[in-house]
Amino acid sequence: MFHTASAYLSFVALDPNKVPIQVAPLVLVTEDEKRRNRDALKRREARLGLRGR
């Protein structure tokens, strides 16, 4: 078997009217969680930079 793809998914919490709502912030405990969060922030910055934000 070969690794062929990776994906990052985002989920949005919705109220009963299907309007996005805020949720509690992430609690990053392990070093792996902290690393993954840093990596995600770097990907977000790069993506937004491509869009001119």
N, C-alpha and C positions, 0 to 999 in steps of 0.2 A: 504494500500500500504506500501511496505517496500523498503528502499533504498538498492539496491543490488550491485551497482558498481559505481566507479568514474573513470574518465579517464583524462589524461593530454595530450594535443595534441601540436605538434610543426609544424609550417608552414615555408616553405622556399620560399623566393622571388626569382623568376627566370627572367632572361632577355629574349628577343625574341628567343635566341638560346638555351633556357632552361638551362642556366648556373646560378648557385646561385650568387646573388648579395647582397650587403650590403643595409640595410635600416636604417632609423633614429632610434636612441636609444629610448627605452621606456621612457615615461614621467609618473612617478608614482606620483599621486596627493593625493589620499585618503589614510588613514591609512590601509584600507583593501587591496588596491593595493600594498602598501609597504610590508604588512605582507605576502601576497601571493607570492611576488617576493622573499622575504627572504626564505620562505618555499621551493620555487622552486630551489633556489641556494643550499639549504641543500640537497634536493633530488638529484640534479646533482652531488654534491660532493660525496654523498654516492654511486651513480651509478658508477661514474668514479673510486672510490676507489675499488669497486668490480672487476673492470676490470684491476686493477693494475697500474693505471695512477697516 
